Amino acid sequence: MSLVHQTKRDSARHFDRSLWLLVIAGGFSLFIAMGVGRFAYTPILPWMQSEMHFSNAMAGYLAAGNYFGYLVGAVLAGSVPWIRRRRLLGWRISVLLSIVTTGLMAAAANPWAWFCLRTLSGIASGLVFVLAASMVLDILAKHDRPKLSGMMYGGVGGGIAASGWLVPVLARHFGWRGTWVGLMGITVIVGAAAVLWMREEPVASNPSRAGDRPRVSMGQRADQSGYFPWLMAAYGCEGLGYIITGTFLVAMATRLPALHGFASYCWVLVGLAALPSAAVWSYFGGRVGEVSTLVTAYLLQAAGVLLTVLVPNAIGVYLGSILFGGTFMGITTLGTMLGRELRPQDSSKAIGVMTVIYGIGQIVGAGAAGALANRSGGFELPTLAAAGVLVIGAGLLVLGRRARIPLVTMSRQSKHG
């Protein structure tokens, strides 16, 4: 009997270890493709502008190119029929593409070459995010452990914190080009572990499993399937509203005399706040309901975005950085988890569609903010607009759960009415 119990305990330990390695692999891939490949541009941008002398408008276009690539990657991830093994292979190729394009930024010599590389990097990040999320969430749902996904999304915060800390150190000694190369070296090491530990399992076709059953504790009158369009619209507002701060925060902080020489470290605060945020927001989402928690996160993020311009000193920027970092990945986590629960039969497509809407918001936000900042001479006006969009997103979430008619039906009636 004792041997049987020992065997069961060993099997349980192996099972838990296997799931944790899977979550870590997903987190490492997001560290590479999102935390570094996508967001390292934010702390490096002032160093690049100082040496290469390109405008805020061009900086915005480079960011928009990355977000356009992210949109393309999300479309590919959501539309291609990823059968077993091909999804894993696509993820591996995308991780490699993210690592390579990070390093090649050092070799490029003009903004249009950077634009191409940032676009390719965006494609890789969109593919990695959707494929990693769908593979890991499918397996966690299959084994009734969906809350572990919050640890995976912490990889984005880890990458942001690491790049925010390393960029000023590397840039002072090796310039902005050496910084890109140094970050690529880190992603190679992290990527090796991610590729080793990531795996895929076949998912049962029966959608009535407990792990896949929608558990949207939001008290909406509209049916759960009708809530998905409201969620998508709000998620698009998040993409537009957060990206201005997510792209130009360090550039804004650099202009403040009180933060001279320390501006890059506000990005470290963003990453450190983002690191546990996905797990924390997932916990509260399970306790009080995903939608109520999302609304709170949207409003807190709007407050953080406003602080960076309404309180233009170290306290305002640092507190705004913490609120911003502590919410944007939590919103992504809760949004994708909720989207998967509303569309459990095709998680890749559901997450892919949501990421497309999110990506459109990012493109519009980054491009428009850069151009507007170039004309107005600062980021105050686009930042205020971003906070307003986030409040609208929170309003859509509330309106959707109280509506008697799904958003799609309402839009069709308005067209024919």
HELIX and SHEET records of a PDB file:
HELIX    1   1 SER A    2  LEU A   30  1                                  29    
HELIX    2   2 PHE A   31  VAL A   36  3                                   6    
HELIX    3   3 TYR A   41  MET A   52  1                                  12    
HELIX    4   4 ASN A   56  SER A   79  1                                  24    
HELIX    5   5 ARG A   86  LEU A  104  1                                  19    
HELIX    6   6 PRO A  111  LYS A  142  1                                  32    
HELIX    7   7 PRO A  146  LEU A  148  5                                   3    
HELIX    8   8 SER A  149  TRP A  197  1                                  49    
HELIX    9   9 GLN A  224  THR A  254  1                                  31    
HELIX   10  10 PRO A  257  LEU A  259  5                                   3    
HELIX   11  11 TYR A  265  VAL A  288  1                                  24    
HELIX   12  12 GLU A  290  LEU A  310  1                                  21    
HELIX   13  13 ALA A  314  LEU A  342  1                                  29    
HELIX   14  14 PRO A  344  ASP A  346  5                                   3    
HELIX   15  15 SER A  347  SER A  376  1                                  30    
HELIX   16  16 GLU A  380  ARG A  402  1                                  23    
HELIX   17  17 LEU A  407  HIS A  416  1                                  10    
END                                                                             
